[in-house]
């Protein structure tokens, strides 16, 4: 058993169930961070990989890329070889583990805007309890610029997502516009919410439930924050429909033709990480 998995204790699982988020300092070896950095460099140089811009053409613009695993050997090696999948599997108590998606958030221009408050789960076509995301920063981050989360919110209301195309106008404008209540303006009323964040040293990780309200802090002048989020799920996760007004994220054409609500979420869109596939074994 590796050191990271050994840190997933019953007490940590209980905290995750209660708070929807746990923090593990010094969790990843520098070599895994180097692999992430090499993968990010490949992604940014890959003209075929779509880069989404938040606050496009505005001073606070930053970049997001999703599903890098499929086109980036370094991210494949990271998720097959590192203890990331083992730790998430131990946290959600599933020996079988699949990758939902991976996503880079790249704030390198200085004075980038914050990532708006939201929950991930409404964007995703799935339901279940055995699911968690790991957030990894390649850069030192003060707590004021870190990922921020509302403790315990995964056990409360599930809100509509924000509309990425309208974040500069109003970061609470709904993504679907039906099926879920509109996001509250958390940033305008921070004192009403149990918000947690940490001062980050590279190698620290944050594990959180996708129904936990969260948002990324802004970056100040002269600072950068390059972060990778890895989302994995276990046996009990099933396909679920979302409002038809807008596609789920990331785009998965054909998924609704292959699966019906309640079916186990098994599809080539979501590669199995554990047990390690036969073709990845030495």
C-alpha positions as CSV (number, residue, x, y, z in Angstrom):
1,X,0.0,0.0,0.0
2,X,1.4,3.4,-1.0
3,X,1.7,6.3,1.5
4,X,-1.1,8.3,-0.1
5,X,-3.6,5.4,0.1
6,X,-2.6,4.8,3.7
7,X,-3.7,8.3,4.5
8,X,-7.3,7.5,3.4
9,X,-8.4,6.4,6.9
10,X,-12.0,5.8,8.2
11,X,-11.8,9.1,9.9
12,X,-11.0,10.9,6.6
13,X,-13.8,9.0,4.9
14,X,-16.2,10.2,7.6
15,X,-15.0,13.8,7.2
16,X,-15.5,13.5,3.4
17,X,-19.0,12.2,3.9
18,X,-19.8,15.0,6.4
19,X,-18.1,18.0,4.8
20,X,-17.9,17.0,1.1
21,X,-14.2,18.0,1.1
22,X,-10.9,17.0,2.6
23,X,-7.4,18.4,2.3
24,X,-4.2,16.3,2.1
25,X,-1.0,18.2,2.4
26,X,2.1,16.8,0.7
27,X,0.1,14.0,-1.0
28,X,1.9,13.8,-4.4
29,X,5.6,13.2,-5.2
30,X,7.3,16.0,-7.2
31,X,7.7,13.5,-10.1
32,X,4.0,13.2,-10.5
33,X,3.8,17.0,-10.6
34,X,6.5,17.1,-13.3
35,X,4.4,14.6,-15.3
36,X,1.3,16.9,-14.9
37,X,3.4,19.9,-16.0
38,X,4.7,18.1,-19.1
39,X,1.2,17.1,-19.9
40,X,0.0,20.7,-19.6
41,X,2.7,21.9,-21.9
42,X,1.7,19.4,-24.5
43,X,-2.0,20.3,-24.2
44,X,-1.3,24.1,-24.6
45,X,0.9,23.4,-27.7
46,X,-1.7,21.1,-29.2
47,X,-3.7,23.1,-31.7
48,X,-6.2,20.3,-32.0
49,X,-7.1,20.4,-28.3
50,X,-10.0,22.8,-27.7
51,X,-9.2,25.6,-25.2
52,X,-12.2,27.3,-23.6
53,X,-11.8,30.9,-22.5
54,X,-13.6,32.3,-19.5
55,X,-14.0,36.1,-19.6
56,X,-12.9,36.0,-23.2
57,X,-11.1,39.2,-24.4
58,X,-11.5,40.8,-21.0
59,X,-8.6,41.5,-18.6
60,X,-9.4,38.6,-16.3
61,X,-9.4,36.0,-19.1
62,X,-8.2,32.4,-18.3
63,X,-8.1,29.0,-20.1
64,X,-9.8,25.7,-19.4
65,X,-9.3,22.4,-21.2
66,X,-11.2,19.2,-20.6
67,X,-10.7,15.5,-21.5
68,X,-6.9,15.8,-21.9
69,X,-6.5,12.1,-21.0
70,X,-7.6,11.1,-24.5
71,X,-4.9,13.1,-26.3
72,X,-2.1,13.4,-23.8
73,X,0.3,10.5,-23.0
74,X,1.5,12.2,-19.8
75,X,-2.0,12.4,-18.3
76,X,-2.6,8.8,-19.2
77,X,0.6,7.7,-17.5
78,X,-0.3,9.9,-14.5
79,X,-3.7,8.2,-14.0
80,X,-2.5,4.7,-14.7
81,X,0.7,4.8,-12.7
82,X,0.4,7.3,-9.9
83,X,-1.6,6.7,-6.6
84,X,-4.3,9.2,-7.6
85,X,-6.8,6.6,-8.7
86,X,-6.0,4.3,-5.8
87,X,-6.6,7.2,-3.3
88,X,-9.9,8.1,-4.9
89,X,-11.0,4.5,-4.9
90,X,-10.1,4.1,-1.3
91,X,-12.0,7.3,-0.4
92,X,-15.2,6.3,-2.2
93,X,-14.7,2.6,-1.2
94,X,-14.8,1.1,-4.6
95,X,-12.2,-1.4,-6.0
96,X,-13.4,-0.6,-9.5
97,X,-12.8,2.9,-10.7
98,X,-13.4,4.8,-13.9
99,X,-12.3,8.2,-15.1
100,X,-15.2,10.7,-15.7
101,X,-13.0,13.5,-16.9
102,X,-9.9,15.5,-16.3
103,X,-9.7,19.3,-16.6
104,X,-7.0,22.0,-16.5
105,X,-7.6,25.5,-15.3
106,X,-4.8,27.8,-16.4
107,X,-4.5,31.3,-14.9
108,X,-1.2,32.7,-16.0
109,X,-1.8,36.2,-17.1
110,X,-1.9,37.8,-13.6
111,X,-5.1,39.3,-12.2
112,X,-7.3,36.5,-13.7
113,X,-10.9,36.4,-12.6
114,X,-12.3,33.9,-10.2
115,X,-13.9,30.7,-11.4
116,X,-17.6,31.2,-10.5
117,X,-19.3,29.4,-7.7
118,X,-21.0,26.2,-8.9
119,X,-21.5,22.5,-8.3
120,X,-20.2,20.0,-10.9
121,X,-22.9,17.4,-10.6
122,X,-25.7,19.2,-12.4
123,X,-23.5,19.4,-15.5
124,X,-22.8,15.7,-15.5
125,X,-25.1,12.9,-16.7
126,X,-24.8,10.7,-13.7
127,X,-26.0,9.8,-10.2
128,X,-24.4,7.9,-7.3
129,X,-22.4,8.2,-4.1
130,X,-19.0,6.7,-5.1
131,X,-17.5,9.7,-6.8
132,X,-14.8,12.3,-6.0
133,X,-12.6,14.9,-7.6
134,X,-9.0,15.6,-6.8
135,X,-7.7,19.2,-7.3
136,X,-4.0,19.6,-7.8
137,X,-2.1,22.9,-8.2
138,X,1.3,23.1,-9.9
139,X,1.9,26.4,-8.2
140,X,2.1,27.8,-4.7
141,X,-1.3,29.4,-3.9
142,X,-2.3,31.6,-1.0
143,X,-5.6,30.6,0.6
144,X,-7.3,33.8,-0.9
145,X,-6.5,32.5,-4.4
146,X,-7.1,28.8,-3.8
147,X,-10.0,26.6,-4.7
148,X,-12.8,27.5,-2.2
149,X,-15.6,25.2,-1.1
150,X,-18.8,25.4,0.9
151,X,-18.5,22.8,3.6
152,X,-21.5,20.4,3.8
153,X,-23.2,21.8,0.7
154,X,-23.1,18.4,-1.1
155,X,-25.9,17.3,1.3
156,X,-28.1,20.3,0.5
157,X,-29.7,21.9,-2.5
158,X,-28.5,21.0,-6.0
159,X,-28.5,24.2,-8.1
160,X,-28.5,24.9,-11.8
161,X,-24.9,25.4,-13.2
162,X,-23.7,28.8,-14.2
163,X,-23.7,29.7,-17.9
164,X,-20.0,29.9,-19.0
165,X,-20.9,32.2,-21.9
166,X,-22.4,34.7,-19.5
167,X,-20.0,34.8,-16.6
168,X,-18.8,38.3,-17.3
169,X,-22.5,39.5,-17.2
170,X,-23.7,37.5,-14.2
171,X,-22.1,34.3,-12.8
172,X,-25.4,33.1,-11.5
173,X,-27.2,33.1,-14.8
174,X,-28.5,29.5,-15.3
175,X,-27.0,26.9,-17.6
176,X,-30.2,24.9,-18.3
177,X,-32.8,27.3,-17.2
178,X,-35.1,24.5,-15.9
179,X,-35.0,21.6,-13.6
180,X,-32.9,23.2,-10.9
181,X,-33.1,26.4,-8.7
182,X,-30.8,29.2,-9.8
183,X,-27.4,29.6,-8.1
184,X,-27.3,32.0,-5.1
185,X,-24.9,34.9,-5.3
186,X,-22.4,33.3,-2.8
187,X,-19.6,35.8,-3.6
188,X,-21.8,38.7,-2.6
189,X,-22.8,37.1,0.7
190,X,-19.7,35.1,1.7
191,X,-20.5,35.5,5.4
192,X,-23.6,33.4,5.0
193,X,-21.7,30.3,3.8
194,X,-19.2,28.0,5.5
195,X,-16.3,28.6,3.0
196,X,-13.0,26.7,3.4
197,X,-9.7,27.0,1.5
198,X,-6.1,26.4,2.2
199,X,-2.6,27.8,1.5
200,X,-1.3,25.4,-1.1
201,X,2.2,24.1,-1.6
202,X,2.7,22.0,-4.8
203,X,2.0,18.4,-3.8
204,X,-1.0,19.2,-1.6
205,X,-4.4,18.0,-2.9
206,X,-8.0,18.8,-2.3
207,X,-10.6,15.9,-2.6
208,X,-14.2,17.0,-2.9
209,X,-17.6,15.7,-3.9
210,X,-19.0,17.0,-7.2
211,X,-22.1,18.3,-5.5
212,X,-20.1,20.5,-3.2
213,X,-20.4,24.2,-4.0
214,X,-17.0,25.5,-5.0
215,X,-15.2,28.2,-7.0
216,X,-11.7,29.1,-7.8
217,X,-10.2,32.3,-6.3
218,X,-8.8,35.0,-8.6
219,X,-5.1,35.5,-9.2
220,X,-3.4,38.7,-8.2
221,X,-0.8,40.6,-10.2
222,X,2.4,38.6,-10.8
223,X,0.9,35.3,-9.7
224,X,-0.2,32.2,-11.6
225,X,-2.3,29.1,-10.9
226,X,-2.1,26.1,-13.1
227,X,-4.4,23.4,-11.7
228,X,-5.6,19.9,-12.8
229,X,-8.8,18.3,-11.5
230,X,-9.3,14.6,-11.9
231,X,-12.8,13.2,-11.5
232,X,-13.3,9.4,-10.9
233,X,-16.2,7.2,-9.9
234,X,-16.9,3.7,-8.7
235,X,-19.5,0.9,-9.0
236,X,-22.7,2.6,-7.9
237,X,-22.6,5.5,-10.4
238,X,-25.3,5.3,-13.1
239,X,-26.4,7.2,-16.1
240,X,-28.9,10.0,-15.4
241,X,-30.7,12.4,-17.7
242,X,-30.3,16.2,-17.4
243,X,-32.5,18.9,-18.8
244,X,-32.5,18.8,-22.6
245,X,-32.0,22.6,-23.1
246,X,-28.2,22.3,-23.0
247,X,-25.8,19.4,-23.5
248,X,-24.0,18.0,-20.5
249,X,-20.3,18.6,-19.9
250,X,-18.1,17.5,-21.5
251,X,-20.0,16.7,-24.7
252,X,-20.8,13.0,-25.1
253,X,-22.7,12.5,-28.4
254,X,-24.2,9.1,-28.6
255,X,-24.2,8.4,-24.8
256,X,-27.9,8.8,-24.5
257,X,-28.4,6.3,-27.3
258,X,-26.2,3.7,-25.6
259,X,-27.5,4.0,-22.1
260,X,-30.9,4.6,-20.4
261,X,-31.4,6.2,-17.0
262,X,-30.3,3.9,-14.2
263,X,-27.8,1.9,-16.3
264,X,-24.3,1.6,-14.9
265,X,-22.1,4.3,-16.4
266,X,-20.0,2.1,-18.6
267,X,-18.9,3.5,-22.0
268,X,-15.7,4.1,-23.9
269,X,-16.0,7.8,-23.0
270,X,-15.1,6.7,-19.5
271,X,-11.9,4.5,-19.3
272,X,-11.4,2.1,-16.5
273,X,-8.4,3.0,-14.3
274,X,-8.7,0.3,-11.6
275,X,-8.1,-2.6,-11.6
276,X,-5.3,-1.6,-13.9
277,X,-6.3,-2.7,-17.4
278,X,-4.4,-5.7,-18.7
279,X,-2.8,-3.7,-21.6
280,X,-1.3,-1.4,-19.0
281,X,0.4,-4.1,-16.9
282,X,4.1,-4.8,-17.2
